Amino acid sequence: MKRFLPAAVAVLLSCGCASLKPGQTDDGLAVRVSTIDRQAARREAIESVLPLFLDRPRPGASETLERLVFSRTGDYVGRERLKKRREPIVEILLDRLAPVLQKSDLVRPPGYLSGQEKVLIALGSPGLAPSAAEITVGDAMRLALFGADIMARDLRDPFDPATRDKERVTVLADTVTVPAAIRGGFDWIVTGSVSGTAGPDKDSDMSRAAARLDARFYEVHFSSTPLDLSIAETAVDVSTGAAYSRALEQAGQSTADKIKGLIAERRAGRTNVAFLMPGPKSPERIRTLLTLLRRVPGVDGATLYAWSGPYDSVDVWAFVHGLSPEDLVARILQKDEKFNVVGIDTERREVFIEPPMPGMQ
C-alpha cells in the first residue's frame, strides 16, 4: 500500500486542487466562480479582479479587454478546481495580468504618460498627394522631436519604409486620420498644410523665401478640439531653392519647439506615487486602500501595480496631479486616520503604508 502513496500525493500536488481555497495565494487570488465550464469560469474570475486595476469605464475598454485578456484567459490562470459537487475556484495570477493591462494604457488616467511621447505628423490637403514642401516641413519637425526624445512618425513620408500603404499616396481628412492615429496609440497628432513664396531679396543680391504652416494640433488625452497653430519663417540664401528649403526646415523646427512646449505644459504636475504594503497580502486591505485613494482630491486614479512588488510588498500606484507624496499622505490621513504610514521616500515617490485590517474600527 505504501508504494502507491507517493504517486497519489504527486497527483494531488500536480493539480493543486487539494489545498486550493478562496483568498490570497503566493501568486495572486483564488476566486469562487459560479460554473464549472472552464472558459466561463476563467472569464468570471478575471472579471472579478478587474476592479483592482480599473476604476472607471474607458472608451474602447471592452474591445481591448477582449483582445488582450479574454481571448487568452489561460495566460492569467494558475490552479483551478472545476469539478461537480465541489465549490468551483479559479486562481488568477495577478503579476501576469497586471503588465498586460498597464501596457494597454487602460489603467492610466487620460494625460498620464506611459513610455515615450508619440506624435503623428500628417501634413497635406485632403484628397491630394502631399507636396514636397509638406514632406520637408514634416521631416524637419520629426528630426527636431526625435532630438527631444519624442517618438515622431510622418505618415506621408514616401521614403519611410513603414509608410508604403497605397492609401497614403493621397492625404486623408482629419476625421479619418485622427481616429486611426488614436487607435494606433499616438498621444498627439499634427495635421495641416504648408504654403510659401520665394524670390529676389530687395536688400541684397541673395534670394529670400517665406514658409508658413497652418496646423491643427490634436491633444488626444486632453481635448477633442484641435489647437490651431500658425508658424511662419523666412530665410535668405544664394538661390530661391536654397532659401525656400531653409525656410521650410525652420518652420518645421519652430513647430516642433512649439509642440514640445505644449506637451510639457499639459503633462506638468502629473505623476504617480507608489504605495508599498508589506505584510499579509490581503485583498480586503488592497481594496480598502484603492477605495480611499480614488476618493482623494487630486488623485485621478489608482491601480494595483504589482502583487509581488519591491521588498515583496503589494505595490499600488496612485496617479496624482499637483501633489507631493507628503501632501497625498496628509489627505489620506484626513480621510482615515487608521492608516499607518511607516515611511516616505520623497525622491523615489514611494510611501510605505499599512491599511487597517478588515473589521478594524
N, C-alpha and C positions, 0 to 999 in steps of 0.2 A: 504493500500500500504506500509505503514511504517513497518509493521510486517515482510514483506518479505525482507527488505533491509539488515538486519544483515546476513541473510543466503546467499544472493548474494555476500556480501563482503567476507564472510568466504570462499566461493568457489574460488573467485579470489585470496585470500591470500594463500589458500592451494596449488594451482598450481603454484603460484609465477609468473604467466605469465604477469600479468598486468603491473608490473614495470621492467621487465627484459629487459635490454638494453645492447648492446655490450660494453665491457670495464671491469674495475675492479669492484669487489663486495667485500663484507665483507669476503668471504671465498675463493676467487680466481678470475678467469677471466670468463666472459661471452663472448663466441666466436660465430661469424657468421659462419654458415655452408651452404653448397650448396644443402642439401637434407633434406626431412622430414622423411626419413626412419630412425628409431631410432638407430639401430645398426651402420649403416653407418655414421650417424650424430655424434654419440658419438666418433667413431673412428677418424673421421676427426677433431673433436675438440681437442681430446687428441694429435693427431699428430701435430696440430698447436702450442701447448705449449711445446712440447718436446725440441725445441732448447733452452729453458730457462734452461734446465737441462743437455742436452748432446751437446757437442760442436764438436764432430767428430765421424765418424763411428767406431765401435768396433767389433772385431771378435765375432760372435755368438750373436750380439746385437738383430738381428731380431727375433731369436728364443726365447731369453729371454723376449723381449717385448711382443711377442705373448702369452707366458705362464703366465707372471705376470700381464700384463696390459690389452691387447686387448681381452683376454678371459674372463675378468670380468670388462668390462668398467663401469658397473653400480656402482661399488665401488667408482669411482672417479668423478661421475657426480652429480651435485646438481639440480638446476632448469632447465627446458627445455621448449622451445616454438617451437613445431613442428606441425604447422597447415598450411593448404593450405591458400594461399593469405596473409600470414604473413611472415615476414622475419624469417627464422629458426635460433634459437640461442640455444646454449648449454653452461651451466655453468660448468667449471672444478674446482673441489675442490683441490687446489694445495697442501694444507697441508696433504691431504690423499695420493696424488700421490708421493710427494717428498720422504717420508720414504721408500716406496717400491723400488724406483729407487736407493736410497742410499744403501739399503741392498743388492741389486743385484750387486753392485760394478760397474755399468755402468757409474756412474758419476765421479768416481775416476780415474785419470790417472794411467797407469801402474807404480808400485813401491810405491804407497801410501797406507799405512796401513789402513785397515778397521777392527777394533776389534783386536782380538788376532792373533798372527802369527800362521800359520797352516803348520805343517811339516808332510809329509807322509814318513814312513820308510818302504822300500820294498826290503829287502835283500834276496839274493839267486840266484842260477843259473837257467836261463830259462829252462823249461822242467823238472826240478827236484823238489822234495819236499825240503823245507828249512831245513837246518841242525840244530842240537841242538846248534852248535856254533853260527850260524847266528841269531837264536832266542835269545840267551843270549846277544849277542852284541846289537841287536835291543832293547831288554828290558832295558839294561843299558843306551843306548842312549835316549830312551824315558823318563826314570826317570830323567835323568840329564836335559833334555829340559823342562820337567814339572817344575822342580825346578827353572827355569829361566822364568816362566810364559809364556812358549811357548806350544801351544797345539800340541802334537805329537801323531801320530797313527801308530802302527805297523801292516801293512796289513797281515803279515804272522803269527801272534801270535795265536796259536790254543787255548790258554786259554782266549783270549779276546772274550766274547760272541757276540760282534759285527762283528766278522770275521768267521762266521760259513758257509759261502758260499762254496759249494763244489769246485768251480773252484780255490779257494785259496789254495787247497792242493798242487797244482803244481804252481811253480813260473812262472809268465808271462814275456815276453820280455818287454824291456823298451818302445818299440813302441806301446805297448798296455797299459802298466801301467801308463805311463806319461800322455797321453791324458785323460784317465779315471780320474786320480787324479786332473787334471786341471778342468775338468767338475764338480768334486766334491768340488771345492772351495779351494784346497790346494795351498799354495804360494810357497812351497819348497818341493822337492822330493829327497830322498836318495835311490839309488839302488846300488848293488854291491855284492861282495862275500867275505867270510871270510876263511882264512887258518891259520894253526898254527901247532906247534910241542911241545912236552913235553918229558922230560927225566931227568936223574940224573944231579944234579949240580956238575960240576967238582971241585968247590972250597969249597963244604960243603957236609954234609950228607942229604941235602934237595933236592927237585926237582925243576927244572927250566922249564918254559914254555914261548913260544912266540906266539903272536897272531897278525895277520895282516888283516886289512880291506882295500880292494881296492874298492873305492866307486866312484860313479858318482853323483854329486850334481847339480840338476836342479833348476835354478833360474827362475821361471815361468815368472815373470814380467820384467826381465832384459836381458835375453839371451835365445836363442833357443838351444845353445850348452852347454852341461853339463861341469862342472868343475871337473876335476879328483882329487880325494883325496886319499892319501895312508897314513894310520895310523898304526903304529907298536908299540906294547907294550910287555914288558917282566915282569915276576913275579916269585918269589921264594916262595915255601911253603913246608909243610911237606909231601905232596904227589903230584904225577903228576896231578891227577884230581883237587886238590885244586889249584895248581899253574896255571893250564890251565884256570880254571874258573876265577881266579883273572885277568889273562892276558886279557881274553875276555872282562870282565867288564871294565877294564881300557881302552881298545881300544874303547869301546862304549862311555865311559865318555869323552875321549880325542876327539873323533869325534864330540860329542855334543858341546864341548867347541869351536872347530873349526867352527862349524855351527853357533853358537851364535855370534862369531866374524864376520863372513861373513854377517850375517843378519844385524847386527848393522852397518857394513860398507856400505852396499847397501842402507839402509834406512837413513843414515846420511844426515841431511840438508833438508829432505823432510817433509814438514808440511803444515798446512793450516792457512790462515788468514781470519777472518770473517769481512765482510763489512756490517755494520748495517745502514739502510737507514730509518730514521724517517720521519714522514710527509706523504703526499699523496702516496698511493701505485700505482704509475703509471707504467704500463707495459713498456711504452716507456723509462722511466728513468732506469728501470731494464735492458732492452736490451742495453741501452747506456753504462751502467757500465760493463755488461758482455762482450760486444764487445771490449771495451777498455782493460779490464783485459786480454782477450785472445790474445791480440797483444803485451803485455808487455814481454820483455825478462826476463826469469827466472820464468815465470808463465806457468805451464804445463797444466792448465785447470781452468775453473771457472764454477760454477753452482749455481742456485737458491736453497738454502738450506731450507729456510722456508719463507712462505708468511707472517705469523704472528710469528716472532721470538722474541728475548729478547726486552723488552721495547716496545712491539707491533710494532717493526720495521721489514721491509723486511730484510732477512738475506741472503747474497750472500757470498759464500766461494770461495777463490782463493787458488789453490794448487801450492805452491811455492817451489823452490829448491834453497837453499842458500841465501834467502832473509829475512831480518827482516821486521816487519811491517813498520818501518820508511823508509827503503830502497824502499819498494814497493810503498809507498805513493809518494816518491820523483820521481820515474819513471812514476807514473800516472800523476803527475802534469807537468812533462816534456812533456808528450804527449798531455795533455789537461788541461790547467790552469783554465778552467771554473769550474772544480770540486771544491766543497767547503768541505775541511776536517775540521770537527767540533772538533774531538779529537781522540787520540790514546791511547789504553790501552795495553802497551807492554807486561805485564805479561799474560793477557788473550788473546793476539794476536787478538784484536778487533780494528777496525777502524770505527769511526762514520763519515759518508760521505753523502754529498748531491750532486748528479749528477745534471747537468744543466737541466732546464725544457725544454721540447720539443719546438723546434723553436728558442731557445736562441742562439744568435750569439756570 
